[in-house]
């Protein structure tokens, strides 16, 4: 039985819209007040996490995936499949869309597409989020984009802490300012910007991807259908947020002691509040680790909320 968890050191990204909550709310040792993203569990070339301690200390997650596939239940694939982020949006993100695997493979040098989901960790009062659009068909969508009829086009929904959204490829979307989310996604860094509020970065507007966006945005918009299941288990409450072909995501609430069955190929775990221990190792808000294949049981002692994902 393998009990050693794989703790990872995140990679941080400065963003034009980023804030300081990754430092103030999560206690990460980062400089600056525009840190927009914490790539918490990632083997993507644009942000490859380092193993923090233990037998594999100092190795990149991509190296571990390449040379120790047994830790991941011999899962198939040429790259670690998922990417877990915390996003601190002090200002609005661009209105954007992601391609699917097929489009990205052809147009983005063999990259994966991006299916992603958001769990809202915190948000200011009266915040909203952009999910989808109001165009009736592809032609109307193209016309509204070219004519910059953003207010007509964009579909906004109100937001509160604890909300969850699945963002399929082809869904127009944007996180707005005052929002902190945990994002679970395919391991891809492909984003097509449709509109960026005419902002300047280093004196220039950021690149837009209008033609590719129109190619991939689905019209009309149809919200994805999924059901959520909450269960009382062995010392914890599990809420299954989503199960799709790329990932399953659960929120787990622990009070005192939980024994979580680790019967997946591997599990990604992010601590979103509280503290305690995981198989004897100290954990706190902002800890991220992988439960490798063969662990059998993940024992959490303390009071903590976790987001867990697996393939």
N, C-alpha and C positions, 0 to 999 in steps of 0.2 A: 504494500500500500504506500502510495506517494503522498506525503502531506505537505511538501514544500511548495508554497504559493509563489508565483512569479510576480514580484512587485516591480512596477515600471516608473521611470522618471519621465514626466511629461515634456513635451516640446511646446513652447509658447510662441504666439504670432502677434506682432503689432499690426493693428488694423486702423484704417481711417475712422472707423465707427466704434473702436474699442474703448473700454473704460478701465477702472481700477479694482473692480470687485474680485477678480481672481487673486489679487493681493490681499484686499481687506476682508473679504468674506471667506476665502478658502485658505488663506495663510501661505500662498505660494511665494517663494522668494524670487520675485520678478521686479524689474525696474521699469519705470514709466507709467503713464496714466492712459495709455491707449492699447492695452493688451486685450485683444479681442477674442483670441482662441487659445484654449489649452487642448493640445492633441494628447489625450490621456492614455489611450491604448491604440497605437498606430505602428504599422510597419511600412507605411507609404514613403517613397523616396523624398517627398517634400517635408516629412516630419517623422523620422524613424526613432521610436522610443528606445531607451537604454534600460536594460535590466539593472535594478538598483542594488540587489544584495543576493547572497546565496551562491549556489553552485555555478550559476551562469552570469554572475555579476560582470557588468561591463559590456556584455554582448548586446548587439542591436536586436530588436524583435524580428527584423527581417532575416538576420543570420540564424536565429533560433528556429524560425519557420523552415529555413532551407536545410539546416543540418540536424535538427532534432524533431523531426515530424512526429515521432512517437509521443511527444508531449501534447500533441494536438490530435491524438487518436488517429494518426495517419490520414488526416483529412486531405482531400484532394485539392489541387489548385496550385498555380504557379506563384501565388502571392497570398499573404495573410488576408482573409476575406473582409474583415470589418475594420472600422475606424470609429473610435469613441472620442467625442469632443465635449468640452464645456465652452459655451459661447456667451460672452458678456457684451451685449449690445447697448452701449451708452447712447449711440445715435442709430438711425435707421440703416439697415443693410440695403443694398441695391435690390431692386425688383428683378428676380432672376428665375432661371429654370435649369433643370439638369436633363441630359440625354439618357436614354436607356443603353443597355450593353451593346446592342446591335449598332446603333448610331455612333456611339463612342468608339467602338472597335474600328469603324471605317474612317471617321473624321478626326479622331484624337489618338492616333498612333497605337491602337490596341489597348487603350485604357478601358477599365470597367466603366459602365454607366453609374448613375448614382440614385439609388433608392435610399431614402433616409426617414428618420422619425425624430420627433422632438418631445421631450418631457420638460415642462415649464418648472424650473426650480424656483424662480421668483420673478415678479414683475411689478412695476409701479401701478398705482390705481389708474383706471380708465385707459389702460393700454389695449391696443388691438394688434392683430397680426394679419398679414396678407396671405390668403390661401385661395388660389383659383382666380377666375376672371368672369366677366359678364358678357363676353362676346358669344353670339349664337352659333357662329361657324368660323371656319378658318379665314374666309375672305374678310369678314367683319373684324376679326382679330388683327389681321395684317393692316387693315385700314386704320383701326384705332391706334395701333402702335406707330405707324408712319405719321399719323396726324397728331401724335402726342396727346391723345384724349385719355390721360391717365386716370382722372377721377371717375370717368365713365367705365373704364376697363377694369379697374382693380376691385377685387372682392375682399373686404375686410371683415374680420370677425372679432368680437371682444375676447379678452384674455384674462385668465386668473391662474394663480399658482396651482400646480397639480394637473393642469390641462395637458392633453396628449394629442399629437397630430402625426399621422402618417403622410409623408410627402412622396408621391410616386413620380417617376420620371415624366416630364411633360406637364407637370403642375406648376403654374406660375406662383411664386411665393416670396415672402420677405419677412424677416424678423424685424420688429420695430424697436426703437430706442426704449430703454428702461426695462429690458427683458434679459433674463439669464436662463439658458436652457442647457440640458444635456442632450446631445445628438448622437444617435446610433445610426451608422450609414455603411454602405458598401465602401471599400477602400478605393476611393476615387477623389480626385481634386478638380473635377471638371465642372465649371459653373459658367453658364451663359448669362451675361448681364443684359437686361432689356432696358432698364432705366435706372439712373444713378443721381437723380435730382439735380443734374447739372453741377455736381460737386467738382472741386478741383483737388488734385493730389500733386504736390510739388509743382503747382502752377498749371497743371494740365488736367483735362477731364480723363477719368479712367476709361479704358477700352470698353465699348459695347459690342454685343454679338447679335445684332438684330436679325440677320438672315438665318443663322443657325437657330436662334430662339423661335422664330416663326416656323421653321422646319419641325421643331420638336414639341412645341406647346400643343396640347390636345384641346380641341374645341368641338362642342361646348365642354365646359368643365363639369366633371362628375365627381363628387366627393367619394373617396374610397370607402367601401363597406368592410367593417371588421367588428368583432364582438370582444368584450373584455370580461374576464372571469376572475373573481376573487375567491380565494380559498384559505381556510384556517389550516395550517400545517403543523409540523413538529416544532412548536415554539415560535412560530412566525406567521405573519399574514402575507400571502402572495397574491399580487394582482397581475395577471397576464395582460399586458398592454397591447401587444400585437404579435401575431404569428404570420409571417409571410415567407416567400421562397428564399429570401436572403438572410433572414434572422428572426429569432423570437426574443422579445424583450419583456422582462418582468420587473415590477417594483416589489421589493421585499422589506417588510417592517419587522424589526427584531426588538423584543423587550426581554432583557435578561439573557436568555440562551436559546439559540436555534440550531437545529441539526438539519442542514440542507443537503439533500441527496445530489451528489455530483455525478450524475449518470449520463452526461453529454460528452462529446469529443473533447471539449474544453469550454470554460465559462469565463466571460469578461465581467469583472465586478468593479463598480464605482461606488464609493461611499459618499452619499449626498447630504447626510447629516448624522450627528452623533459620533460615538467613538466606542472602542472596545478592543476585542482581539478577534482574529480570524485564524483558526488552527494554531492558536498560541502567539501569533505575530500581532503587534499593536497596529490598530487602524484608527483613522479619524476622518472627519469630513475632508474630502480631497484626495484620499488614498485610492489607488487604482491597481488592480492585480488580475492575473489570469489564474484560474484553477485548472491545472493541467490534467490530462487524461490519467485515469487510475487513482484519483484522489479519494473516490468513494463518498466521503462526507466532508462538507464544509461546515465547521463548527464556529458560529459567531457568538461571542459572549459580550454583553453590554447592551446599550440601547443605540440602535443605528437604523438608518434607512439606506437601502442599497438599490442600485439599478443593475440588473444582471442581463447579459445577452449571450446568445449562443446560436450556432448554425444548425 
